Amino acid sequence: MADVTAKELARMAGVDPKRMRRFIRAQASEKGAIISACGQGNRYAISGADARKLVNAFHKAYPQYAPKAPARKRTPASSHAPESTSVSAPVVTPTGADA
């Protein structure tokens, strides 16, 4: 895969480019960083393997931006209904002395 820009990386992560650049700057200053800081006025050129690592690290740091798992198909409510739909009346037993 060719080099990826910060804007393309943001598109891959599903966020705006400014948020992704802030994350890259913060991540680049940490120990064990995936990429190094590019300096003022320069552009990030991120390799494809590093891009995937950065997207995963971003989603781990900000789970609210992680893609949602696809919802499972729900079965119709009628398939959960009991076989018999008849309603029986409650049984009333007489109480008292004249019973």
Backbone as JSON Lines, residues from 0, in Angstrom:
{"i":0,"aa":"M","n":[0.84,-1.18,0.0],"ca":[0.0,0.0,0.0],"c":[0.89,1.24,0.0]}
{"i":1,"aa":"A","n":[0.48,2.23,-0.71],"ca":[1.24,3.48,-0.82],"c":[1.12,4.28,0.47]}
{"i":2,"aa":"D","n":[1.89,5.34,0.54],"ca":[1.83,6.22,1.71],"c":[0.45,6.86,1.83]}
{"i":3,"aa":"V","n":[0.04,7.07,3.06],"ca":[-1.27,7.63,3.37],"c":[-1.06,8.97,4.05]}
{"i":4,"aa":"T","n":[-1.88,9.96,3.7],"ca":[-1.81,11.26,4.35],"c":[-2.69,11.25,5.6]}
{"i":5,"aa":"A","n":[-2.56,12.26,6.42],"ca":[-3.38,12.36,7.63],"c":[-4.86,12.48,7.27]}
{"i":6,"aa":"K","n":[-5.16,13.15,6.18],"ca":[-6.55,13.3,5.74],"c":[-7.14,11.95,5.33]}
{"i":7,"aa":"E","n":[-6.37,11.16,4.59],"ca":[-6.84,9.83,4.2],"c":[-6.96,8.91,5.41]}
{"i":8,"aa":"L","n":[-6.03,9.05,6.36],"ca":[-6.09,8.26,7.58],"c":[-7.34,8.59,8.38]}
{"i":9,"aa":"A","n":[-7.69,9.86,8.43],"ca":[-8.92,10.28,9.13],"c":[-10.14,9.67,8.46]}
{"i":10,"aa":"R","n":[-10.15,9.62,7.14],"ca":[-11.26,9.03,6.41],"c":[-11.38,7.54,6.73]}
{"i":11,"aa":"M","n":[-10.21,6.86,6.84],"ca":[-10.21,5.44,7.19],"c":[-10.78,5.21,8.59]}
{"i":12,"aa":"A","n":[-10.49,6.13,9.51],"ca":[-10.95,6.0,10.9],"c":[-12.38,6.51,11.09]}
{"i":13,"aa":"G","n":[-12.88,7.27,10.12],"ca":[-14.23,7.79,10.22],"c":[-14.35,9.02,11.1]}
{"i":14,"aa":"V","n":[-13.29,9.84,11.13],"ca":[-13.3,11.07,11.93],"c":[-12.83,12.23,11.07]}
{"i":15,"aa":"D","n":[-12.91,13.44,11.64],"ca":[-12.45,14.6,10.89],"c":[-10.92,14.67,10.93]}
{"i":16,"aa":"P","n":[-10.29,15.26,9.9],"ca":[-8.83,15.3,9.81],"c":[-8.16,16.02,10.98]}
{"i":17,"aa":"K","n":[-8.77,17.07,11.51],"ca":[-8.16,17.8,12.62],"c":[-8.02,16.9,13.85]}
{"i":18,"aa":"R","n":[-9.04,16.12,14.16],"ca":[-9.0,15.22,15.31],"c":[-7.91,14.16,15.11]}
{"i":19,"aa":"M","n":[-7.77,13.67,13.88],"ca":[-6.76,12.65,13.6],"c":[-5.36,13.25,13.72]}
{"i":20,"aa":"R","n":[-5.14,14.47,13.2],"ca":[-3.82,15.09,13.31],"c":[-3.44,15.32,14.78]}
{"i":21,"aa":"R","n":[-4.41,15.73,15.59],"ca":[-4.13,15.9,17.02],"c":[-3.74,14.58,17.66]}
{"i":22,"aa":"F","n":[-4.42,13.5,17.28],"ca":[-4.09,12.18,17.82],"c":[-2.68,11.76,17.37]}
{"i":23,"aa":"I","n":[-2.36,11.99,16.1],"ca":[-1.03,11.61,15.58],"c":[0.06,12.39,16.32]}
{"i":24,"aa":"R","n":[-0.14,13.7,16.52],"ca":[0.85,14.49,17.25],"c":[1.04,13.97,18.67]}
{"i":25,"aa":"A","n":[-0.05,13.69,19.35],"ca":[0.04,13.19,20.72],"c":[0.7,11.81,20.75]}
{"i":26,"aa":"Q","n":[0.35,10.98,19.79],"ca":[0.9,9.62,19.74],"c":[2.37,9.65,19.38]}
{"i":27,"aa":"A","n":[2.77,10.57,18.51],"ca":[4.16,10.65,18.07],"c":[5.08,11.1,19.19]}
{"i":28,"aa":"S","n":[4.55,11.8,20.18],"ca":[5.38,12.27,21.28],"c":[5.51,11.23,22.4]}
{"i":29,"aa":"E","n":[4.75,10.14,22.32],"ca":[4.82,9.1,23.34],"c":[6.0,8.17,23.11]}
{"i":30,"aa":"K","n":[6.4,7.48,24.17],"ca":[7.46,6.48,24.05],"c":[6.88,5.27,23.32]}
{"i":31,"aa":"G","n":[7.64,4.72,22.39],"ca":[7.17,3.58,21.6],"c":[6.15,3.98,20.56]}
{"i":32,"aa":"A","n":[6.29,5.17,20.01],"ca":[5.34,5.7,19.04],"c":[5.36,4.89,17.75]}
{"i":33,"aa":"I","n":[4.23,4.83,17.09],"ca":[4.13,4.13,15.81],"c":[4.85,4.91,14.72]}
{"i":34,"aa":"I","n":[4.7,6.23,14.72],"ca":[5.42,7.09,13.77],"c":[6.09,8.21,14.55]}
{"i":35,"aa":"S","n":[7.05,8.86,13.93],"ca":[7.73,9.97,14.59],"c":[7.09,11.29,14.15]}
{"i":36,"aa":"A","n":[7.3,12.31,14.95],"ca":[6.76,13.63,14.64],"c":[7.39,14.14,13.35]}
{"i":37,"aa":"C","n":[6.59,14.84,12.56],"ca":[7.11,15.31,11.27],"c":[7.68,16.72,11.35]}
{"i":38,"aa":"G","n":[7.38,17.45,12.39],"ca":[7.91,18.81,12.51],"c":[6.93,19.84,11.99]}
{"i":39,"aa":"Q","n":[7.21,21.08,12.28],"ca":[6.31,22.16,11.9],"c":[6.32,22.39,10.39]}
{"i":40,"aa":"G","n":[5.14,22.44,9.81],"ca":[5.0,22.73,8.39],"c":[5.18,21.54,7.47]}
{"i":41,"aa":"N","n":[5.58,20.4,7.97],"ca":[5.75,19.22,7.13],"c":[4.47,18.4,7.08]}
{"i":42,"aa":"R","n":[4.46,17.42,6.21],"ca":[3.29,16.56,6.03],"c":[3.62,15.16,6.5]}
{"i":43,"aa":"Y","n":[2.61,14.48,7.04],"ca":[2.79,13.08,7.43],"c":[2.68,12.21,6.18]}
{"i":44,"aa":"A","n":[3.6,11.28,6.03],"ca":[3.53,10.26,4.99],"c":[3.59,8.92,5.73]}
{"i":45,"aa":"I","n":[2.44,8.31,5.91],"ca":[2.31,7.13,6.75],"c":[2.21,5.9,5.86]}
{"i":46,"aa":"S","n":[3.01,4.88,6.16],"ca":[2.95,3.65,5.37],"c":[1.64,2.93,5.64]}
{"i":47,"aa":"G","n":[1.29,2.03,4.76],"ca":[0.02,1.3,4.88],"c":[-0.08,0.49,6.16]}
{"i":48,"aa":"A","n":[1.01,-0.19,6.56],"ca":[0.99,-0.99,7.78],"c":[0.85,-0.09,9.01]}
{"i":49,"aa":"D","n":[1.56,1.04,9.0],"ca":[1.46,1.98,10.11],"c":[0.08,2.63,10.16]}
{"i":50,"aa":"A","n":[-0.53,2.82,9.0],"ca":[-1.86,3.42,8.95],"c":[-2.86,2.54,9.67]}
{"i":51,"aa":"R","n":[-2.82,1.24,9.42],"ca":[-3.74,0.32,10.08],"c":[-3.5,0.31,11.59]}
{"i":52,"aa":"K","n":[-2.21,0.34,12.0],"ca":[-1.89,0.38,13.44],"c":[-2.42,1.66,14.08]}
{"i":53,"aa":"L","n":[-2.27,2.79,13.38],"ca":[-2.75,4.06,13.92],"c":[-4.27,4.1,14.04]}
{"i":54,"aa":"V","n":[-4.97,3.56,13.05],"ca":[-6.43,3.53,13.11],"c":[-6.88,2.67,14.29]}
{"i":55,"aa":"N","n":[-6.24,1.52,14.47],"ca":[-6.59,0.65,15.6],"c":[-6.28,1.33,16.93]}
{"i":56,"aa":"A","n":[-5.14,2.01,17.02],"ca":[-4.78,2.73,18.25],"c":[-5.77,3.87,18.51]}
{"i":57,"aa":"F","n":[-6.19,4.55,17.45],"ca":[-7.16,5.64,17.6],"c":[-8.47,5.1,18.15]}
{"i":58,"aa":"H","n":[-8.97,4.0,17.58],"ca":[-10.23,3.43,18.03],"c":[-10.13,2.88,19.45]}
{"i":59,"aa":"K","n":[-8.94,2.43,19.83],"ca":[-8.75,1.96,21.2],"c":[-8.75,3.15,22.17]}
{"i":60,"aa":"A","n":[-8.13,4.25,21.78],"ca":[-8.08,5.44,22.63],"c":[-9.43,6.15,22.68]}
{"i":61,"aa":"Y","n":[-10.16,6.13,21.59],"ca":[-11.46,6.8,21.49],"c":[-12.51,5.81,21.01]}
{"i":62,"aa":"P","n":[-13.03,4.96,21.9],"ca":[-13.99,3.93,21.46],"c":[-15.3,4.5,20.92]}
{"i":63,"aa":"Q","n":[-15.62,5.73,21.26],"ca":[-16.86,6.32,20.75],"c":[-16.81,6.53,19.24]}
{"i":64,"aa":"Y","n":[-15.6,6.54,18.65],"ca":[-15.48,6.7,17.21],"c":[-15.26,5.37,16.49]}
{"i":65,"aa":"A","n":[-15.18,4.29,17.24],"ca":[-14.97,2.98,16.63],"c":[-16.23,2.58,15.87]}
{"i":66,"aa":"P","n":[-16.06,1.87,14.77],"ca":[-17.25,1.45,14.02],"c":[-18.09,0.49,14.86]}
{"i":67,"aa":"K","n":[-19.37,0.62,14.75],"ca":[-20.28,-0.24,15.49],"c":[-20.34,-1.61,14.81]}
{"i":68,"aa":"A","n":[-20.49,-2.63,15.64],"ca":[-20.67,-3.98,15.09],"c":[-22.02,-4.03,14.4]}
{"i":69,"aa":"P","n":[-22.11,-4.74,13.29],"ca":[-23.41,-4.81,12.6],"c":[-24.45,-5.47,13.5]}
{"i":70,"aa":"A","n":[-25.62,-4.91,13.51],"ca":[-26.69,-5.45,14.34],"c":[-27.15,-6.79,13.77]}
{"i":71,"aa":"R","n":[-27.42,-7.69,14.68],"ca":[-27.91,-8.99,14.23],"c":[-29.37,-8.86,13.81]}
{"i":72,"aa":"K","n":[-29.74,-9.67,12.84],"ca":[-31.11,-9.63,12.37],"c":[-32.03,-10.12,13.48]}
{"i":73,"aa":"R","n":[-33.1,-9.42,13.67],"ca":[-34.07,-9.83,14.68],"c":[-35.15,-10.64,14.0]}
{"i":74,"aa":"T","n":[-35.6,-11.66,14.68],"ca":[-36.69,-12.46,14.14],"c":[-38.0,-11.73,14.43]}
{"i":75,"aa":"P","n":[-38.99,-11.91,13.58],"ca":[-40.26,-11.24,13.81],"c":[-40.88,-11.69,15.14]}
{"i":76,"aa":"A","n":[-41.64,-10.82,15.75],"ca":[-42.25,-11.11,17.04],"c":[-43.21,-12.29,16.95]}
{"i":77,"aa":"S","n":[-43.82,-12.49,15.79],"ca":[-44.79,-13.58,15.65],"c":[-44.14,-14.95,15.82]}
{"i":78,"aa":"S","n":[-42.86,-15.07,15.54],"ca":[-42.21,-16.37,15.69],"c":[-41.95,-16.7,17.15]}
{"i":79,"aa":"H","n":[-42.01,-15.69,18.04],"ca":[-41.81,-15.92,19.46],"c":[-43.13,-16.17,20.2]}
{"i":80,"aa":"A","n":[-44.25,-15.99,19.53],"ca":[-45.55,-16.16,20.16],"c":[-45.8,-17.64,20.45]}
{"i":81,"aa":"P","n":[-46.55,-17.95,21.49],"ca":[-46.87,-19.35,21.77],"c":[-47.74,-19.92,20.67]}
{"i":82,"aa":"E","n":[-47.76,-21.24,20.57],"ca":[-48.52,-21.9,19.51],"c":[-50.02,-21.58,19.63]}
{"i":83,"aa":"S","n":[-50.57,-21.67,20.82],"ca":[-51.98,-21.42,21.03],"c":[-52.15,-19.97,21.5]}
{"i":84,"aa":"T","n":[-53.04,-19.27,20.85],"ca":[-53.28,-17.88,21.24],"c":[-54.62,-17.71,21.93]}
{"i":85,"aa":"S","n":[-55.33,-18.82,22.24],"ca":[-56.62,-18.7,22.91],"c":[-56.41,-18.29,24.36]}
{"i":86,"aa":"V","n":[-57.35,-17.48,24.86],"ca":[-57.28,-16.99,26.22],"c":[-58.38,-17.68,27.01]}
{"i":87,"aa":"S","n":[-58.04,-18.28,28.1],"ca":[-59.06,-18.93,28.92],"c":[-59.45,-18.0,30.07]}
{"i":88,"aa":"A","n":[-60.72,-18.09,30.45],"ca":[-61.22,-17.26,31.53],"c":[-60.76,-17.86,32.86]}
{"i":89,"aa":"P","n":[-60.54,-17.02,33.85],"ca":[-60.13,-17.56,35.14],"c":[-61.27,-18.36,35.79]}
{"i":90,"aa":"V","n":[-60.95,-19.37,36.53],"ca":[-61.92,-20.21,37.2],"c":[-62.23,-19.58,38.56]}
{"i":91,"aa":"V","n":[-63.54,-19.39,38.8],"ca":[-63.97,-18.78,40.04],"c":[-64.62,-19.86,40.89]}
{"i":92,"aa":"T","n":[-64.15,-20.06,42.1],"ca":[-64.76,-21.05,43.0],"c":[-65.54,-20.3,44.06]}
{"i":93,"aa":"P","n":[-66.74,-20.81,44.37],"ca":[-67.55,-20.13,45.38],"c":[-66.94,-20.29,46.77]}
{"i":94,"aa":"T","n":[-67.05,-19.25,47.53],"ca":[-66.57,-19.3,48.91],"c":[-67.72,-18.91,49.83]}
{"i":95,"aa":"G","n":[-67.63,-19.31,51.04],"ca":[-68.65,-18.93,52.01],"c":[-69.48,-20.12,52.45]}
{"i":96,"aa":"A","n":[-70.53,-19.86,53.2],"ca":[-71.34,-20.91,53.84],"c":[-72.33,-21.54,52.88]}
{"i":97,"aa":"D","n":[-72.9,-20.83,51.91],"ca":[-73.91,-21.41,51.01],"c":[-73.28,-22.18,49.87]}
{"i":98,"aa":"A","n":[-72.07,-22.42,49.81],"ca":[-71.46,-23.14,48.71],"c":[-71.54,-24.62,48.85]}
